[in-house]
């Protein structure tokens, strides 16, 4: 999708949807971020507060990029900063527990955001890892997790870049490819 070739009415609608999503994001940030900042600062000191801010900036950037790429029909469905235990529990839904434990070890941060147009859903999962090996191990486990879905019929795209893993899940190939292209 090339934004330069998009018609003016579509750009206006996309801009409106993005503005509405950011308004909701702003309200949720006012409720959610003070608790995150306090908890992270108490738990990890100043570096915890820095991680909280980076997570917020990541969520804002992700919201901007994906809502613009998917277009006017798509809106923000859900978002969450995730931890090692969340990833372990997710992987353990479809993988043996020892594999899930090993794959979640080395987690260094992450979050997900889900988008929907009412008919389809796209989920972007971004994670950071302590080492390239930890990122590769998680990516391998996530591939196993998605192939263990059996008849769920989802589509998955994944990018591993050093200590970062980005996975995009969608219930249809078209929206999945649009989201993947927007994140490149």
VOBA-1610 file (N, C-alpha, C; in pm, whole numbers, padded with zeros to 5 digits, always signed):
BEGIN
Unk+00085-00118+00000Unk+00000+00000+00000Unk+00088+00123+00000Unk+00069+00211-00097Unk+00146+00334-00107Unk+00056+00450-00066Unk+00094+00517+00041Unk+00010+00626+00089Unk+00005+00741-00010Unk+00107+00754-00095Unk+00107+00864-00191Unk+00002+00845-00299Unk-00044+00721-00323Unk-00145+00698-00426Unk-00286+00684-00369Unk-00299+00698-00238Unk-00429+00683-00174Unk-00512+00808-00201Unk-00640+00790-00226Unk-00726+00904-00256Unk-00746+00991-00133Unk-00781+01115-00156Unk-00799+01212-00048Unk-00906+01169+00052Unk-01025+01123+00011Unk-01125+01082+00110Unk-01076+00967+00199Unk-01005+00873+00140Unk-00954+00760+00219Unk-00851+00808+00320Unk-00760+00902+00277Unk-00662+00956+00370Unk-00731+01029+00483Unk-00836+01105+00454Unk-00908+01178+00558Unk-00972+01082+00657Unk-01032+00974+00606Unk-01094+00876+00695Unk-00989+00805+00779Unk-00876+00770+00717Unk-00769+00706+00791Unk-00717+00799+00899Unk-00701+00926+00865Unk-00657+01025+00963Unk-00754+01037+01080Unk-00883+01035+01049Unk-00985+01043+01153Unk-00978+00921+01245Unk-00966+00802+01186Unk-00957+00680+01267Unk-00832+00684+01353Unk-00719+00725+01297Unk-00595+00735+01373Unk-00611+00835+01487Unk-00676+00947+01460Unk-00698+01047+01566Unk-00786+00992+01677Unk-00892+00921+01642Unk-00979+00861+01743Unk-00902+00758+01825Unk-00823+00674+01756Unk-00744+00573+01828Unk-00646+00640+01924Unk-00583+00749+01880Unk-00490+00820+01969Unk-00562+00888+02084Unk-00683+00934+02063Unk-00760+00993+02172Unk-00789+00887+02279Unk-00830+00769+02234Unk-00854+00658+02328Unk-00723+00619+02396Unk-00616+00611+02319Unk-00484+00577+02372Unk-00442+00678+02479Unk-00468+00805+02453Unk-00432+00911+02548Unk-00508+00895+02680Unk-00637+00868+02672Unk-00717+00849+02793Unk-00668+00726+02870Unk-00646+00616+02798Unk-00597+00495+02864Unk-00458+00516+02924Unk-00376+00596+02857Unk-00242+00625+02909Unk-00249+00699+03041Unk-00343+00791+03052Unk-00357+00867+03177Unk-00397+00778+03294Unk-00468+00670+03266Unk-00509+00577+03370Unk-00400+00473+03397Unk-00345+00419+03290Unk-00255+00305+03300Unk-00109+00344+03332Unk-00056+00448+03270Unk+00086+00480+03282Unk+00130+00521+03422Unk+00053+00596+03500Unk+00101+00626+03635Unk+00126+00500+03719Unk+00038+00401+03706Unk+00057+00276+03780Unk+00179+00200+03728Unk+00197+00198+03596Unk+00314+00130+03538Unk+00443+00198+03582Unk+00447+00329+03574Unk+00567+00403+03611Unk+00601+00383+03758Unk+00500+00389+03844Unk+00523+00371+03987Unk+00574+00230+04016Unk+00507+00130+03962Unk+00546-00009+03985Unk+00686-00036+03931Unk+00712+00006+03807Unk+00844-00017+03748Unk+00955+00056+03822Unk+00927+00179+03866Unk+01028+00255+03940Unk+01056+00192+04076Unk+00951+00146+04144Unk+00970+00080+04273Unk+01044-00052+04258Unk+01011-00126+04155Unk+01068-00258+04135Unk+01211-00253+04081Unk+01238-00163+03983Unk+01366-00164+03913Unk+01444-00033+03923Unk+01392+00066+03992Unk+01461+00193+04002Unk+01439+00278+03878Unk+01535+00366+03850Unk+01522+00456+03736Unk+01515+00382+03603Unk+01586+00271+03592Unk+01582+00197+03467Unk+01441+00142+03442Unk+01369+00107+03548Unk+01231+00061+03535Unk+01141+00169+03479Unk+01161+00292+03528Unk+01083+00404+03476Unk+01115+00427+03328Unk+01242+00413+03292Unk+01282+00428+03151Unk+01216+00321+03065Unk+01214+00197+03113Unk+01149+00089+03039Unk+00999+00115+03023Unk+00937+00170+03124Unk+00795+00204+03115Unk+00770+00307+03006Unk+00855+00409+02998Unk+00841+00512+02896Unk+00866+00455+02756Unk+00967+00370+02744Unk+00997+00309+02614Unk+00879+00223+02569Unk+00819+00148+02662Unk+00702+00066+02628Unk+00587+00154+02579Unk+00567+00268+02644Unk+00460+00360+02603Unk+00489+00416+02463Unk+00614+00457+02439Unk+00650+00510+02307Unk+00635+00404+02199Unk+00672+00281+02232Unk+00656+00170+02138Unk+00509+00152+02103Unk+00423+00153+02203Unk+00280+00136+02179Unk+00224+00249+02093Unk+00267+00371+02119Unk+00221+00485+02039Unk+00267+00473+01894Unk+00392+00437+01873Unk+00444+00423+01737Unk+00373+00311+01662Unk+00353+00200+01731Unk+00285+00087+01669Unk+00142+00124+01630Unk+00073+00195+01716Unk-00063+00239+01686Unk-00066+00327+01562Unk+00027+00421+01552Unk+00033+00511+01438Unk+00060+00437+01307Unk+00160+00352+01306Unk+00200+00282+01184Unk+00091+00187+01136Unk+00039+00105+01225Unk-00056+00002+01181Unk-00192+00062+01146Unk-00241+00159+01221Unk-00371+00218+01185Unk-00362+00289+01051Unk-00251+00353+01024Unk-00234+00419+00894Unk-00227+00317+00781Unk-00158+00207+00805Unk-00142+00107+00698Unk-00270+00028+00672Unk-00340-00010+00777Unk-00459-00092+00758Unk-00575-00012+00701Unk-00581+00115+00733Unk-00683+00200+00673Unk-00798+00232+00765Unk-00895+00300+00708Unk-01003+00360+00784Unk-01095+00260+00853Unk-01109+00141+00797Unk-01201+00044+00858Unk-01145-00020+00983Unk-01017-00008+01006Unk-00950-00078+01116Unk-00938+00011+01238Unk-00958-00049+01355Unk-00945+00023+01481Unk-00870-00061+01583Unk-00829+00005+01687Unk-00756-00058+01796Unk-00851-00149+01874Unk-00813-00273+01896Unk-00895-00369+01967Unk-00845-00393+02108Unk-00714-00412+02124Unk-00656-00443+02255Unk-00507-00416+02250Unk-00449-00387+02365Unk-00304-00368+02375Unk-00260-00400+02516Unk-00137-00453+02527Unk-00088-00487+02660Unk+00064-00501+02657Unk+00129-00451+02759Unk+00269-00481+02783Unk+00272-00620+02844Unk+00358-00705+02792Unk+00360-00844+02838Unk+00491-00877+02907Unk+00486-00979+02991Unk+00603-01022+03064Unk+00640-01166+03033Unk+00748-01210+03095Unk+00797-01346+03074Unk+00692-01450+03111Unk+00621-01429+03220Unk+00520-01526+03263Unk+00403-01533+03165Unk+00364-01418+03110Unk+00257-01415+03011Unk+00297-01496+02888Unk+00420-01475+02839Unk+00468-01550+02723Unk+00476-01699+02753Unk+00525-01734+02871Unk+00535-01875+02909Unk+00397-01939+02911Unk+00300-01871+02970Unk+00165-01924+02977Unk+00103-01938+02838Unk+00128-01840+02751Unk+00076-01848+02615Unk+00135-01968+02541Unk+00267-01984+02549Unk+00332-02096+02481Unk+00287-02230+02538Unk+00264-02235+02670Unk+00224-02360+02735Unk+00082-02404+02695Unk+00006-02315+02633Unk-00126-02355+02584Unk-00116-02461+02475Unk-00005-02459+02397Unk+00008-02551+02284Unk+00138-02630+02283Unk+00231-02597+02372Unk+00360-02666+02377Unk+00378-02732+02513Unk+00464-02834+02521Unk+00494-02891+02653Unk+00550-02783+02746Unk+00520-02794+02873Unk+00557-02691+02969Unk+00707-02664+02973Unk+00790-02770+02965Unk+00935-02749+02968Unk+00983-02669+02847Unk+00920-02687+02730Unk+00956-02608+02612Unk+00914-02462+02630Unk+00796-02442+02686Unk+00747-02306+02710Unk+00837-02233+02809Unk+00878-02302+02916Unk+00967-02242+03017Unk+01099-02200+02953Unk+01158-02290+02875Unk+01288-02262+02811Unk+01277-02146+02711Unk+01169-02144+02636Unk+01152-02041+02533Unk+01127-01902+02593Unk+01064-01895+02709Unk+01034-01766+02771Unk+01151-01712+02852Unk+01247-01797+02886Unk+01365-01753+02961Unk+01446-01657+02874Unk+01497-01553+02934Unk+01575-01455+02858Unk+01492-01339+02806Unk+01363-01336+02843Unk+01276-01226+02800Unk+01331-01094+02855Unk+01319-00988+02775Unk+01370-00858+02817Unk+01268-00746+02798Unk+01150-00778+02749Unk+01047-00677+02731Unk+00960-00709+02612Unk+00842-00647+02609Unk+00757-00669+02493Unk+00614-00625+02516Unk+00537-00640+02409Unk+00396-00607+02416Unk+00325-00653+02291Unk+00194-00646+02296Unk+00115-00679+02177Unk+00007-00574+02160Unk-00040-00566+02037Unk-00152-00478+02004Unk-00236-00550+01900Unk-00366-00549+01921Unk-00460-00614+01829Unk-00545-00508+01760Unk-00572-00532+01632Unk-00653-00443+01550Unk-00765-00523+01486Unk-00880-00459+01462Unk-00991-00527+01397Unk-01068-00430+01310Unk-01126-00486+01203Unk-01216-00408+01119Unk-01359-00458+01134Unk-01384-00542+01233Unk-01516-00600+01255Unk-01529-00737+01193Unk-01453-00766+01089Unk-01455-00897+01023Unk-01325-00973+01045Unk-01213-00903+01051Unk-01081-00965+01063Unk-01005-00906+01180Unk-00906-00982+01227Unk-00821-00938+01338Unk-00675-00956+01298Unk-00592-00858+01332Unk-00448-00866+01317Unk-00388-00835+01454Unk-00293-00918+01497Unk-00224-00898+01625Unk-00075-00885+01597Unk-00013-00780+01651Unk+00131-00760+01639Unk+00192-00784+01777Unk+00286-00878+01784Unk+00357-00911+01907Unk+00503-00876+01888Unk+00555-00786+01970Unk+00696-00748+01964Unk+00761-00782+02096Unk+00876-00849+02088Unk+00948-00887+02210Unk+01096-00854+02196Unk+01160-00832+02310Unk+01305-00811+02317Unk+01362-00918+02408Unk+01485-00960+02378Unk+01547-01073+02448Unk+01687-01036+02494Unk+01737-01109+02594Unk+01869-01083+02650Unk+01980-01110+02549Unk+01960-01205+02459Unk+02064-01241+02362Unk+01999-01284+02230Unk+02081-01289+02126Unk+02034-01338+01997Unk+01985-01482+02008Unk+02055-01562+02089Unk+02017-01703+02106Unk+01880-01714+02174Unk+01854-01628+02274Unk+01722-01629+02340Unk+01612-01591+02241Unk+01640-01491+02155Unk+01542-01449+02055Unk+01515-01563+01956Unk+01621-01629+01912Unk+01604-01740+01817Unk+01527-01856+01880Unk+01554-01884+02008Unk+01483-01993+02076Unk+01334-01961+02090Unk+01302-01835+02124Unk+01163-01796+02133Unk+01094-01803+01998Unk+01162-01755+01892Unk+01104-01758+01758Unk+01074-01901+01715Unk+01165-01992+01744Unk+01143-02133+01709Unk+01023-02190+01785Unk+01013-02156+01913Unk+00900-02204+01993Unk+00770-02142+01944Unk+00773-02016+01906Unk+00652-01949+01856Unk+00606-02011+01724Unk+00702-02048+01639Unk+00665-02118+01515Unk+00598-02251+01548Unk+00653-02325+01645Unk+00591-02451+01688Unk+00454-02428+01747Unk+00440-02321+01825Unk+00312-02286+01887Unk+00207-02258+01780Unk+00246-02179+01678Unk+00148-02145+01574Unk+00114-02265+01487Unk+00209-02354+01462Unk+00176-02472+01381Unk+00096-02574+01462Unk+00103-02567+01595Unk+00024-02657+01680Unk-00122-02615+01688Unk-00157-02502+01624Unk-00294-02451+01628Unk-00392-02544+01559Unk-00340-02632+01473Unk-00428-02727+01406Unk-00527-02659+01314Unk-00654-02672+01345Unk-00759-02623+01256Unk-00800-02478+01281Unk-00724-02403+01360Unk-00761-02264+01388Unk-00757-02180+01260Unk-00664-02210+01170Unk-00663-02145+01040Unk-00604-02005+01036Unk-00518-01969+01129Unk-00458-01837+01130Unk-00337-01829+01039Unk-00293-01709+01013Unk-00175-01682+00932Unk-00075-01610+01020Unk+00055-01640+01001Unk+00159-01583+01086Unk+00274-01533+01000Unk+00327-01417+01036Unk+00450-01366+00979Unk+00544-01335+01093Unk+00675-01359+01074Unk+00768-01338+01184Unk+00898-01280+01131Unk+00958-01192+01211Unk+01087-01133+01180Unk+01173-01141+01305Unk+01293-01196+01291Unk+01389-01202+01401Unk+01507-01116+01360Unk+01537-01015+01440Unk+01648-00924+01412Unk+01731-00909+01538Unk+01835-00987+01549Unk+01920-00982+01668Unk+01843-01027+01791Unk+01826-00936+01885Unk+01757-00968+02010Unk+01609-00932+02007Unk+01557-00903+01890Unk+01416-00862+01876Unk+01340-00963+01790Unk+01217-00997+01834Unk+01129-01084+01757Unk+00996-01010+01740Unk+00952-00996+01615Unk+00822-00939+01585Unk+00741-01046+01514Unk+00624-01075+01568Unk+00534-01171+01506Unk+00402-01101+01477Unk+00345-01130+01360Unk+00217-01072+01321Unk+00124-01189+01291Unk+00009-01191+01359Unk-00090-01296+01344Unk-00214-01234+01281Unk-00277-01307+01190Unk-00399-01258+01130Unk-00490-01372+01092Unk-00618-01345+01085Unk-00713-01450+01045Unk-00736-01451+00895Unk-00669-01360+00821Unk-00678-01359+00676Unk-00544-01311+00620Unk-00505-01363+00507Unk-00374-01334+00449Unk-00358-01187+00408Unk-00461-01125+00350Unk-00452-00987+00303Unk-00418-00888+00413Unk-00497-00882+00521Unk-00464-00790+00630Unk-00330-00822+00695Unk-00296-00948+00704Unk-00166-00987+00760Unk-00053-00928+00677Unk-00059-00942+00546Unk+00047-00890+00460Unk+00054-00737+00466Unk-00059-00670+00478Unk-00060-00525+00491Unk+00009-00482+00619Unk-00019-00549+00730Unk+00044-00516+00858Unk+00194-00544+00853Unk+00233-00655+00795Unk+00376-00689+00784Unk+00449-00583+00702Unk+00391-00542+00589Unk+00453-00440+00505Unk+00467-00308+00580Unk+00369-00273+00662Unk+00373-00147+00737Unk+00483-00147+00841Unk+00516-00263+00893Unk+00617-00271+00998Unk+00760-00280+00945Unk+00776-00295+00815Unk+00912-00304+00757Unk+00972-00170+00735
//
